[in-house]
Amino acid sequence: MRIRPILFAMALIGPATGAVAQEAAQTDLSILPQACRAAIVPPEQAMPGSDDPHEDMAGAPRAASEAQVSNAGEAGTTAAAQTETMQAINRMHGPMMAAAGIADADLAFNCGMLAHHQAAIDMARIELKYGTDADSRKMAEAIIEAQTKEISEMSARIAKLAQR
């Protein structure tokens, strides 16, 4: 009777593969360089999957809606920090998922990491805006400095990879 769990897992995972390309088509990808956007597999070329916008990869929770984020920010400074953090994560989510649709592993890595690093910078800025712990603020400053440099390096690498 081990076939049932396997079939169940396949039923859950199979439809989610199309959600990556579908989400990329509905997401602001402006954070990604043109070479990344050009390499994303369009939905019509993606693996067949579900058209259900509520599905996500392997049952992972979906990003919060703008309404959820907006409502969360009305309760004061703590909620504002949470709201801004969620917005930073939401801005990262789509481009990272879209980068997963790039066939070239090197380009996919650099494009996805670029979005990830930008979110880290955004979150570090939120720490500097709202945080009070000196060590956390110091870490945030270090993240901004290091990851800004790495974004420049990845952007240059993406340009080179796009030419091959």
Secondary structure, 3 states (H helix, E strand, C coil): CCHHHHHHHHHHHHHHHHHHHHHHHCCCCCCCCHHHHHHECCHHHCCCCCCCCCCCHHHCCCCCCHHHHHHHHHHCHHHHHHHHHHHHHHHHHHHHHHHCCECCHHHHHHHHHHHHHHHHHHHHHHHHHHCCCHHHHHHHHHHHHHHHHHHHHHHHHHHHHHCC
